[in-house]
């Protein structure tokens, strides 16, 4: 049996100047946001802004996206 499709995605930030890999490593903002969502029992996908703009995410079944900032605000308000 296949797992249910992922409907929620964490939108990756626009590429920053320099080396953005630290955002994705343990302790980085993207990693921490994804772990918070997963820890709340959600199964978030990761999606690039370009995939949202061209419809790729929608074709994959993504219906809700959150940014790293959205997750941080929800954590601050204990809303996840």
N, C-alpha and C positions, 0 to 999 in steps of 0.2 A: 504494500500500500504506500502510495506517495504522500509526503507531507503536504499539508494545505499550502496553497500559494501564499507568498508573502505580499501583504497589502500595504504594510507600513515600510517606509524607507527613511533613512537618515541621509539628508542631502549633504554631499561633500562640499566643503568650502571651495571657492574659486582658488585656483592655484596661486600661491603667494610667491613672491620673489625669493630666490635662494632655494634651500632644500626643505621642502614641506614634510619630509618623512617623519619628523618628530611628532607631528600631529596625530599620526596613525599608530605610533608605538605606545606601549603601556605608559600611562601617565600623560599622554597627549590628549588634547581636547576631543578629537574624533573618537579615539579609543574609549575614553571615559564615557562619552555620550552613548556609544553603542553598547557598552557594558551595562550602563544604567538601564537602558531599554530592555536588554536581554535579561538582566537581573529582575526586572519587573514582570517577567514571563512573556514578553513580546518577542517576536522573531523579526527584527528589522533587517531589511536589505540595505545596501549602500547604493546610492545613485549619484551620478555626476550631473551637474547643472545642464550640460549639453543633452543628456538623455531625457531630462524633463522638458527641455525646449523643443526637441524634435519628436516627441511622442513615444520614444522607446520605452520609457518607464511605464506609461499607460498601457502599452501593448504587453508589457510583462505583468500587468495586473496591479501595479502600484496605484493606490487610491488616496493615500495620505503620506505627506512628507513632513518631516521635522528638520530643523537646522540644529546645529550644535548649540546655538544660543537658545532655541526653544527648549531643548532638553535641560539646559542649565537653569532656565527660569522655572521650569516645572519642578526640578529638584529643589530649588530654593523655596518653592511654595508647597513642597511635598505632593505635587500633583501627578506623579507617574504611578 
